Amino acid sequence: MKTYYRILLLLPILLIFSTRFGAAQHTKSEVEKSIDRDALPARALSLINQFWKEQKKADFYRQSDGEMISYEVKLNWEGHLYSIEFDATGSLIDIEQLIEFEELPLALRNTITEEINNQYTTFRFTRVQRQFSAFENNDEQMLVEILEKDFEDLLIRYEIEIDGQNKTELGSFEMLFDVNGNFIQKRRIVRRSLDNIW
């Protein structure tokens, strides 16, 4: 009987701590909705129309994470899938290229794998993306440099999605690394059945 009362007394305390811990962790909880090309903000549409003609296949999405609205164009360019993200005004946020983990240089793969091994006892890669963003706000120049594979003036990061487990966590996570494999941040991924992932 004493154990029963102890559990009842401890339960509210555990609930408070678990709520605070859960709120402190970064989460990626985005909702995407397919839209027509013409529903993009005018600035984004103008940029896409310069480089991506109507007859070529591309998919368009409106995305919300509860706080921010953005627009995404997904397309295939020279054998890689790209995601081009714009903010609500049509300014370019970043461009992501879907790649295989094995496409990264060996030293970079080793650094990233070592960091993930430090955080999780078991894991598997579910998606790897090379993320490009500009040091200066020049949307058109950034897109040209990526299409021409001139990455010198671009900020490159790697978005690694994993399913991972350790003693306290189990789930899907997005981990961000810089070009040298230094760990930047981690977010728990909240999956939805409506996600438009590759």
Secondary structure, DSSP 8 states (H G I E B T S, - for coil): -HHHHHHHHHHHHHHHHHHHHHHHS-EE--EEEEE-GGGS-HHHHHHHHHHS-TTS-EEEEEEE-SS-EEEEEEEEETTEEEEEEEETTS-EEEEEEEE-GGGS-HHHHHHHHHHHHHH-SEEEEEEEEEEEEESS--HHHHHHHHHTT--TTEEEEEEEEEEEE-SS-EEEEEEEEETT--EEEEEEE---TT----
